[in-house]
Amino acid sequence: MALLRPVLFTTSTAVLGALLLSPLSASAAPERDEPRPHPVREGAGRDTVRDSTPVGAGALRALERATPGLRKDAGYPRRTVLDAPPVNPADKSIKLGLAPYHSLAPRLNALQKLGNRVSVEVAGHSAGGHELYLVTVTAPESSGQARDQERMRERIENSPAAAARDKHIKASYKTPLFINNNIHGNEWEGTDAALKLIEELAKAKDAKTAGLLAKNRVYLNVTANPDGRIAGTRANANGFDLNRDFITATQPEARAIRRIAIDKQPAVMLDLHGYVNGTLIEPTTPPHGENYEYDLFLKNAYANALGMEKAVNGLGYTPAADGVQPAVIPFRDEKEGWDDWPPIFTPQYMPFQGAVASHTIEFPMTVNNAQYDSLPVAELRRRAVINTAIAGAAMRATLEYTNSHRASVIADQIETFRRGAAGEAQRPVSSETVPGVPGIGPEDVYTTTFPRAYVIPAGRGQRSAVAAGRLVDHLVANDVRVERAVRPFRLAGRSYPAGSYVVDLRQPKRGIANVILAEGRDISADVSTMYDISGWSLGLLWGATVEKAARGDLHLVSRPVTAAAPTGHVAPRGDLKLRMDDPKELAALNTLLAQGVAVRRTSDGAAIVPGSARKAAAVLADRFGVVFSATKERGAAPLARTRVAAAVTAGEQFALREMGFDVVPVSTATLNAGFDWSRADVLYVSTGLDHGRLTPAAREAFARSGVGVVGLGSAGAAFNAAAGLIPATAVEGNGDANGVVRVSNRGGAITGGAPAHTFVYSPLWFTGLGAGVRAEQSYGTGNPLVAGHWRAAEDGSGGPQAAAGRASVVSGTTAKGKPVVLFGTEPLFRDHPKGVFAQVGRALLTR
């Protein structure tokens, strides 16, 4: 039977995202705010963790539902009268002489009145409930012309071979350019440069501007992080660095930008940051993402970088007079340290949605953090003016490049999609495949062999139906085409039942499909250091069984998937068993416990729910997609609602609440101030809590509390040692190491049924286990690293071979009978490795 593969179109709901260009006026200076070589744990060095939940999940979903969808069939201009938020004199932008968030809506309302080129729409809401503003600048379009542009956009993605021959596309398609601003809230100036550019384009009367807007659409996300802009923080109101969220998409701001990328399909993209002196203009150093069509990307990104460099240096700022160093292009000027390997950053995600040039721009003059508090206002404003001018110069140069290379940029985007749909091999970069780019060497060649397909099996071959459903929905949200088999089929010598999901890698956006599902690669030998994480596989870390078919003929009867099939189920009679293998199952359990249902725990960590709670279980099965199966097990011990005193990172706090735990943030200062331990059942420590800095009274209060302890990483291990809880010696691996590792699970209440892989970041392991201390999980033998970057130190210590076979998770009981679990892994890192969340959840339930 031939494969039935109807074209998938993802419904666009939320929003467009932003591009901004700014006029040439002012200048800039450079300094490093975020040194690349040595990753630091989220929250490292903090003594306090704020309770960052300004908008509850339900309220945020309501806000997102209330946001009007961005219509694809509406013409331009699209006028939106924005509601101005209340004036906030505490907005951190004001001190710098920059636009506070509350001023944006009135200014955008005024800009829409300047003519017929400027449109404003609400693209979504931030974690703190602030509106995200999308501005489109283009020549007017009737609704019919807008529909024609949308038809051409879809043809480019879905029929790229035909699009390459389409004379109408070559003559009439408007090149989409996307500029994203202020994704780090305390890197402000891109927003102000964007406002200047919008005004300049709106007012210009010259033929060149008219011609440019007739052939291009400029999309500007005015501020991607209004929460951080107002508060002067890098992160949003949930404490997340949004420019690390583009493979997991936990935050509404990242999801809004993702929606813009899919709906608008930008061919060129800028992301405005600070502060690096001289102005840093990507493309980057090795390693280069192996799933890109990197030859097409480098050709455009390097040429555009040269134009931006010329524009930035042409502003005339000098080191002597202004403190501004000449611009830097890492690909040309540096050996390593600014890589494009992980897809977690905005510009590294965009090529998978069609961008053939995307750049991080780091303007030079530092105005945040210590400088914000210590420098005179006049100096801060001088620096902000320079940064705004440099941001504007980069924007305008990119607009010029996109316009003057319109035909080749569109052709290269089409070719990116065509190669994917045809299943063609990548073209390694070289002086022949990318002429005009100097210095290309073997160190720049990163390619992959795409498999024929991935299968997410149904039935007994699937570890977790709820995890499989989440993964499928995530693939679809990233515009990956997924099919569901109507009948059983065979692929690569294996049989699969009907209902299994198939991701055919012969599709236009094969790159993002492979990024999400592939194991990844060990790049430890390729470069000495990485800027951020180097492994991230959702195929291994999200808890679902995913099987790769390297080759084979794909014959199946299938239907396209727009959402995963429902997975929730409740057995019709008897007591019920709920597996504790997934965060949604933990959330369902915690809901039942909050409702007063008497739940018991099995020896392997599952939950036994009485049949009398069947109606409550049915509601939760529908809400979370979890399965309550019939059982005759009675359970080994009762479970109780667990309140967690948590000294953790923002990502961990977010994950704990995702699993339904009551979380009370604590720190060294909190405990020293006299924490009421009656508010907590367990203490979870991963950062910000130092037992040695507790006052005698605080130590005594903890000792009397009777709470259990879960410790993670070096901070958790140090707390255990200082408090004398259980005998286990922590050995720290290379602090720069991170990635996906193989593990062996002992089973039982904490790791029973756990996946064979987990995530590490600054890994450690445990030796010298005393009496009663149990190794719940150990690193795999040999080299446990599957994907990522983990080297031994110069003296040979701290590498993956040293960790092999060592305990990665241990448990025990204190002399006073308090349970303690210590993790050397990072099972909640940035709310990412969903499939191993349950290990922490189970540990917290141990009372």
N, C-alpha and C positions, 0 to 999 in steps of 0.2 A: 504494500500500500504506500503510495506516495505521501510524503510529509505535507500535511496541511498547515501552512504557516501564514496566516493572515497578518498583515502589517499591524503592528501595535502602535497606537498613539496614546500617550499618557495624557490624561485630562489635566489641563492647566487650570489651577484655581487661584493660587495665591499671587505671586507677584514678580514684578519686574524689578530689575535691580539696577544699578546705577552706574553711570559713567560721568565723569566730570573732567572738564578741561578748564584751564584757567589762563588768563591773559599773561603776556610777558611783562612783568613789572616787578621788581624786587629781586632778592637773591637769597642764597642759602648757605648753610654751613654744616659740617659733618661730625658726628660722634657716635660710638657704638652703645646702643641701649641694650641690645640683645646679642651678646657674644655667642657665636655658633658652636665652637668646638665642644663645650662641656655641658651636656644637658643637666638640668636641675629638676628634681622632683617638683611637681606642682605643690606649691605651698611651702617648699623647703625654706627653712630659716624663719618661718612665721611663728609667733608665739600665741596668736589667737586666730580663730576661724570664725568669720561672721556667719550668722544664720541668714543665708541668702536665698530666701524664697519669697520675693516680693509679690509674685502672682502665682497662685496655686494652679495645678495642672488643669483643673476644670475651668477655672476662670480664664486661663490662657487659651484653652480650646474655644471657649465662648468668644473671646476677642478675635481669634482667627476666623471663626465662622462669621463674625460680624463684618469682617473685612470684605468689601465688594471685590469680586473676581475681576481680573484684568481682561477685558474682552479682546479677543483676537480679531473680531469682525468690525470693531469700531474704528472710525477714521481718526485722523489727527488734524488739529489738536483735540486732546481730551481734557476738558477743563474740570478740575476738582477744587472746590472751595474747602481748604483745609481748616479744621478747627485749631485755633491757637491755644496751646497749653498755658497754664498760669505762669506768669513771670517768676523765675527762680533766681534770686540774687546770689544764691550759693553755687550756681553753675560754674565749674572750674574753667570754662573757656573764657570767661569775662576777664580774668586777670591777664590773659595773654592778648587781649584786644581782639579776640576771635568771636565768631558768632555763637552765642549760647543756643542750646537746643530750642528754647521757647521762641527764639526769633526766626527760626527756619520757616515755620508755616506762614507767617505774614510775608516774609520775603518771597517765598515761592508763589503765594497768591498774587503778589505784585508782579512777579516775573511773567506769569501767565498772561497778564494784561498788556504786555509790551508788544504783542503782535500775535502771529498765528504759528509760531515755531515751537513754543514751549508747552509741554503737557506734564501734568503732575498726577500721580496716582499713589494710593497707599498700598505698599507691597506686603504688608504684614505688621506684626507687632514684636517688640523686643521682649525679653524675659521679664523686664520691669513694666511692661504694658505701654511703652512708647511707640508711636507710629513710625514706620519705616517708609521713607519717601523715595519713590522712583520718579525721576525726571527723564522725559524723552525729548530730545531736540532734533527736529527734522523738518523738512518742507511739508506743507499741508498735504494730507491724503484724504480722499473721499473714503467712505466705508467700502466701496467696491475696490479701490486701489489697495486698501489695507488687507482685504481678503486675498487679493492677488499676491501681495507680498507674503502672506501666510502660506498660500499654496506653493509658492516657490521655495519657501523655507522648508516645508515638509518634503518637497521633491528632492531637495539637496540631501536631506538626511535619509529618506526612505527609498529613493530611486536614484542613487548617486551616479550610476553609469549613464542613465538617461539625462540627468541634470548636467553632466559634463558636456553634452551635445546640444543643450537647450539654448538657442539663440536669445530667447526672451529673458532667461536668467542673466545671461552675459550682458544684455543691454539694460535691463530694468531693475534687477535685484539691488536693494539698498544694503550695503555692507553694515552689519551690526557691530558696533564698538561699545564695549562695556567698561566703565570706570567705577571702581569700588573704593569708597573712602572711609577712613576712620574706623576700620574693623577692630583695631586696638584703640580703646576709648581715649587714652592719653597720648595719642599720636594724631593731633587734631587737624593739621593744616590742610589736608586734602579736601575737607568739606568746604573751607573758605575759598580755596582755589576753584572748586567746582562751581560755587555760586558766582564767582567772577566770570568764569567761562560761559555759563548759561546766559548771563546778562550780555556778554559780548556777542555771542551768537544770535541772541534775540534781537539786538539793536543793529547789527551790521547791515549796511546797505550795499556793499560791494558785490560784484558778480561772482568773485571767487567763493565767498561764503554761501551765496545762493546756490552755486553749482555743487558745493560740498554737501549741503543739506539735501539737495535733490538726489544725491547718489548714496547717502549714508544715513543711518540712524545712530544717534549718540545716546546711550542709556547711562544715566548717572544715579548711583545709589548714594544719596547725599551724605548720610551717616549710617554706616552699617551697625554701629554700636552706640545708640543714644544713651543707654544706661551708663556706659563707661565715659562718654563725653561729658556728661553732667557731673559724674562723681570724680572724674580725673583718674580713672582706673583702667588698666589694660583690659581687664575682663568685663563681662556683662554682669547683670544683677545676680545671676546664678553663680558667679565666680568662675565662669569658663572663659578661657582664651579661645575666642571664636575662630581664630586662624589656625587652630589645631583640630577642627571639628568636621572637616569635610569628607571623612570616610564614614564616620559614625552618625553625624547630623543629629546630635542630641538637642541642639538649641534652636529656637524658632528663627533666630537671625540667620543661622547657617542654612536652614531649610528654605527661607525666603530667597537667599542668593542662589541656592540650587535650583529653585523653581525658575528664577530669572534665566539662569544658564540654559535650562532645558527649553523654555518657551521662546527665548530670544536668540539662542544659538550664536553667541558672539564669536566673530572670527578673530578679534583682537581684544585684549583685556589688560587693564592696569589695576594694580592694588597698591594704594598709597600708604606708606609707613614712615616711621622715623625711629631711631636717629642714628645714622652712620655717616661719618665724615671721611672721604668725600662721598657725595651722593652715590648710593649703590643702585645700579641698574642691571637687573637680570637680563640675559640668561646666566646660568649658574655654572659652578664647577661640577665635576663628577662626584658621585655617581648620578647618572641620569635615569629617570624612571623608565624601566624596561618595557612598559606597555604602551609608550607613546609611539607615534609615527615621528620619531625624533628628527629625521632628515627634513621633513616639511616644517617642523617647529623651529629648528635651529636656523634654517634659512631666513625665516621671517623675524624671529626674535632677535637675532644678532643684528640684522639690518636696521630694525626699529631701534635697538639699543644705541647704535651709532648715531642715529638722528636725535635721540633724546640727549645723548652725551653732548652733542654739538650745541643743542639748544640750552642746556643747563650751563655749560661752560661759557656760552655766549652771553650770559647775563652779566658777565664781567666781575663777579665776585672773586676775591683773591684771599690767600691765606693771611697775608700781612694786614690788609685793610679790614677784612670782614671775618676772618677765621674760617673761610670756606676752602676746602681742598678740592682739586679737580675731581670730576666724577670717575667712578670705578665700575668696570664691567667685569664681574668675577670670572666669566668664561675665559676672558682674555688676560686678565691681570692677576688672578690668584690660582693656586694649584688645587686647593681643596678647602672645604669648610662651609661653602654655600651651595648645597646640593639641591637637586629637584627630585630626589628619590621618593619620599613619601607623598601620597596624594592628600595629605591632611591639610595642606595650605591652599588658600584660594587659587593662586595662579597655577599650582600644580594639579588642581582638580579640573580647571577649565579646559585643558586640551582634550579631556575625555568627553566633553560636551561640544567639541568642534572648534575650539580656539587654536589657531596656528601660530599665534604669538601671545604670550601672557607673561606679565612681569610683576615682580615686587620692586617698588621704588622706595628707597629709604632716604628721605631728605636729611640734611646734615646737622642742623643746629639743635642740640638737646634742650628741651624746655620742660621735660617731665621729671617725675620722681624727685631726687634731692635738689636738682636745679630749680624745679618749680618752687620749692620752699625757700631756697637760699639766695637766688639771684634777685637783683632789683627788678621791679616791674618794667622799667624802661629797657633793660637788657633783654628780658624775656620777650617783650613786644618787638624789639629789633630782630631777634632771632626768628620769631614767628612770621614776621614780614618776609624775611629771606626764605624760610621754608615754603611759605605760600607761593612765592614767585617761582621757586624751583619746581614745586608740584605743578604749577600752571604751565611752565615750559615743557615738562615731560608730557603733559596732557596734549598740548597743542602740537608738539612734534609727532605724537602718536596719531593724532587726527590727520595730520598731513601725510604720514606714511600710509595710513589706511586708505586715504582718498587717492593718492598717487599710484598705489599698487593694488587698487581695487580688484582688477581682473585676476591677478595672480593670487591674491589672498582668498578670493572666493573659490578659485580653481583648486587651491591647496586644501581648503576645507572640504570640498567635494571629494578630492582624492583621498583624504583621510577616511571618510565614510565609505568610499568605494572599495578601498583595500579591505576594510573590515567585512563588508557584505560579500566580497568575493573570496574571502578566506586566504588572501595573498600573504606571503611572508613580508616582514618588515625589510626596509632598506637600511643597512648599517651606514652610519655617517662616515664620510671620507671627503677628501678634497674633490673627488669626482661627483659624489652624490650631493654635496653641499658646496658648490663652488663659491669662492669669494669669502669664505669664513676661515680665517687663519688659525693655525695651531691645532687643528683636529688631529688627534692621535688615537692609538688603540685604547687609551684610558677613557676615551669618550664613547666607546662602543658598548652599549647596553641594549640587548634585544632579548626577546623571549620567543619560544615556540608555542603558539596558541593551540590548546587542545581542540579536538573536534567539538566537544560539548561537555557540559557538566550536568549531572543528574542529581536531584534532591529526591531520594526515593520516598515512596509512600509505604505504609504498612509496616510489617515486622522489620524491614531493613532500615527503618528510620529511628534514630535514637530518641528524638523528641519532636512530636508533631507541632507543638506550640513554637519551638525554636525554628522549625522549618518554615512555618507560616510567617514568622517575623522576618526571616531571611528573604523569603520570596517578596514580601511587601517592600522590603528595603531595596531589593533589586529593581522592582517596578518603579519605586520612587526616584531611582537614579536613571530612569529611562532605559533600563535594560529589558530586552524582550525575553519574556518567559512564556513557555507553553506548558500545558498540562495534558498528559496522555489520556486519551479517551479509552484506549484498549491497552492490554499488556504489550510489551515490546522487548526487543533485545538490542543491545548496543555493546560493542567491544567485548563480546563473549559473555555478557551478563544479562540476566533477565530482570525486568522491572514490572511491577503491577500497574494497572490503570490507576490514575490519580497522581502518579509521580510527576514531578516538575522537571522540565528540560530547558537548559540554557544553551542554545545553539550558538557557538562562537562565530559562525558566519553571519554576523550582523554588524550594522554600521558602528555601533558603540561597543565593539568587542573589548576595547581597552578597559573601560570601567567595569565590565562584567568580569574580566580576568583579574583586575585589581582587587575586587571584592572576594572572589572565590578561590583564587590560586593560593597555594601554600606560601609563596614568596621565595626569597633567596637569601642565603647567607653571604653577605658582602664584607665580612670581616677582613678578608685578605685584600680587598680592593682599595680601600682608603684607610687612613689612620684614625680618622675621627668623623663623626656625623653631627649634624646640627640638631636633629630631633630623632624621633623613633625611626626604626629601620625595618620593622616587621609589624604586620597588622591583620593578617588573614582572617576574614570573617568566616571563610569556609572551615577553618580549624577552631576558631574562638567563639563562635556564636551558638554552639551547642547542637547544631543540626548535623546529620550525616550528609555529606556531600561527596559524590564520587566523580572522578575525572575520567573521561574517555579520551585518551590521547588521539585516537584515530578510529575510523570505522564509518560505515554507511549508516546514516540516520534515517530510518524508516519508521514513522509512527503516525497514528491518527491523533491529532491534538487540537486543542483550542487555545487561543491567546489568553493570557492572564492579565487582568487589570487589578486583581487583589487575590490574596491567598484564600483558598476555601476555608470555611469555618472548621475549627478543630475541637471546639468545646464539646464535652459529652459527660453525662452523668448516668451511671448504671441504674436501672429501674428499681432494683430492690437490694436489700442488705446494707451492711456497712460499706464505707467507701474508702478507697486508698488514693491518696494524692502524692505523686512523686515530687520530690524536692530537688529537681534537676535544673530548674529554670527560674529566673527572677519573677516571672508571672505566677509561677506556682507558689513562690514565697509570698507574693503579694496577696494571692487568694487565701493562703493560710493565715496571714496576719489579719486579714479582714474577718475571717471566721473567729479568730481568737478575740478580736476587738468586740465581736458580737456576743461573746460569752459562750461559744460552742466548746464543748469538752473534747479536745483533740489529743490523741496520743501519738507518740513517736515510735517507729520501729527501730530495730537494731541497725538497719542500713540507711536510716535517715528519712524514710518516707513518713507521711502523716496519715493516721487512721481517723476518719471522720464518721461519727455515728450516723446511721441511716435517718435518724430524726432530723438531721440538718440538711436533708436532700433539697428542700426548696431553696435554702440559702446557697447550697452548692450549685444549683441550676443557674442562679443569677450570676455567680462567679464564673461558671463555665462559659456562659455567654459573654461576659465582660472581658475575661482574660484569655479565652480560648483553651483552657486547661481541661484535663480529663480526670474525672473521678471514676475509677474502675471499681468493680465489685470485689470484696475481700472478706475473708474469714479471720484475718489476723486481728489480734487484740491490741498490739502495740506494747512496747517495753516500758514506757514512762510517759507521764502527762507532759504536754507542752503548755507554755503560758506566754502571754503577751510580753514581749521583751522591749524595755526602754533602754536606749543606747546613749550613754554619755560618750561623745565622739570628738576626739582630737584628730581631725582628718583633713584631707584636701577637699576642695570644692567638688571635684569629680566623684570622690568616694561618698561624700555626703549626699550628692544627687542620687547615686546608685542605691544607697541605703534606703532613701525615701522611696525610690522606685520600687523597692521590694516591700514597702509598706511598714518599715520600722519607724517607731517614734524616736526621733533623734534630737538630743540636746547637745549643741556644740559646747565643748569645754577646751581649756588650755591651762598652761601653768598658772597664768594670772587668775583664771576663773577658780581653780582649786584653792589657790592661796587666799582668795577673797572669801572663802568659806562656802564651798559648794554643798548643797543639800543632797546627800547621797540617797535619800529616800526617793528621789526623782529618777533613779536609774537602777537597772538590773545588771548591766554589763558595761565595762569600759572598753572602748575601742581606740587604740592609739596607733597613729601612723606619722603624725607630725605635730609640732607645736606643744608637746608635753614632755617636760624634762623632770624626772623624779628627783634628781639631784638638786634642782632649784626650788623644790617645794619647801614650804616652811615646815617645821616640826609638827605644827598643828594640822596642816594639810596632809602630811604623811600619815599621821595617826588617824585622821578621819577616813582616809582611804583604807587603811589597814582594818578599821572597824566596820567598814561598809558591807562586807560580805558579797561584793559583786565579783563576777567573773571578769576575765580580761582576754581580749583578742588584740594581739599586737601584729603590726605589719611593718616589714622593712627594718632598717637600722634603728629608727626611733622606737618601734615596738619592741625590738630585741633589747635595746638599751634600757627601756623602762622595766622589762622583765628582770634583767640582771640587777639593776639598781634596787628594785623592790624585793629581790630574792624570792621570786615566785616559783619557777620550776628550773631544774638544772639542765640547761641547754646552752651550748656555746655557739654564738652566731659568728660566722666567717663571711666577711664582705668580699664579694667579687668586684670586678672592675666597675667603678662607678659610672662609666660611660656606656656600659653594656645595656642593651635592650633588645627585645624581640620575642618571637614565638619559640617555645621550647617543648620538647617531649618530656613527659612525666610518667611515673608509675604510681598508681593509686592503691593504697592498701585496702580500701573499702571501709565500711562502717558508717557511723553517723555523720562524718564530715565529708569523706571523699567517696562514699559508696556511689557507684554509677557515674562518677565524674569523667569528663573527657580526658583523652590521652595527651592533650596539649594545654598549655597555659601561657600567660604573658609575664615577662620579667622586665624590670627597669631598675638599674642599680641592684642586681640580684644578690641574694645571700643564701647561705645554707647553714645547717646546724650539725654540730658534732658534740661529742661528750655528753650524750643523752643519759641522764641519771635514771635511777629506779623509778618506774611508773611513767616515764615519758615515752610516748609512742610516736614513731614516724608515720604520719598519715599519708604523706606523699613524698616521693623522691624524684630527683632529676634523672632523666634517662641515662643509660650507659653510653660509653663512647663520647661523642660530641652531641650533647642534648639540643644544641641550637638548630632549629629548622630554618628560620628566617630572621634576619636582623643583623646586628653588629655587636660582637662580643669577642674581644681580644684579651689575652693575658697581659698583665703588666710587664714592664721591662725585665723584672726579675723572674718572670715565668708564673707568678701567682695570679689568682683571681680570674683565670680563664674558664671556659666551659668544661674543659677536661677535668679541672680541679673540682668542679661541682658535680661531675658525673657520678650517679649512684648515691649522692648525699641527700639527706633529708631536706626537703623544701618546705614542708608544713609539719609541725609537731604539736602534740597536745599532751597535757598532763594536769595534775591537780596539786594545788598548794598544800602546805602543811595544815591549813585551816579548811581544806576541802573545797577551795574555790577552783573552778575549771579555768584553764588557760590554754589558748591556741595561738601559736606563732606562725606567721607566714613569711617566707623569704621571697615570695612571688608578688605580683601586682594584680590580683584578680578583679579589682574594681577600677583600674586605671582609666581616667577620663571617661568613665561610664562606657567603656568600649568593649571589653571581652565578656559579653553577656553570658556565654556558655559556662563561665566559671564563677559567676556571681554567687551561685548557690553554695559554694564552699564557705564563703564568708557568712552567708545567711544561716547556714546550718551551725557554724561555729557560734554565732551569736545566740542561737536558740538553746545551746548547751547550758543548763543551769545547775 
